[in-house]
Amino acid sequence: MSVDLRIKELINEHPVVLFMKGNPKFPQCGFSSLACQILDASGVQYHTLDVLQDQEIREGIKAFSNWPTIPQLYIKGEFIGGSDIMREMYEAGELAKVFSDI
């Protein structure tokens, strides 16, 4: 199975997916930690994938989204952005609006 197909299956299977370094209990970078804090504060259920455990996904997700950094958030199959965009959306109340539809 191609890496693009694996990514598509993940983001279609779960309403909220965070590709991150580490996991929510033990994030491996500050940006991934911030992303989890934002999602936790939003009260939404989310699925994570530790890109440090899968080199093919780690590189493939960057090409898939045309976004060079990790973490990356997908909501209902749509790429949202990284922790900086998540923070801006959270502070503006936009993330809560998106999650209200889930």
Summary of the structure (lengths in Angstrom):
residues: 102
radius of gyration: 12.5
end to end distance: 28.7
largest distance: 38.9
contacts: 302
relative contact order: 0.20
helix: 54%
strand: 21%
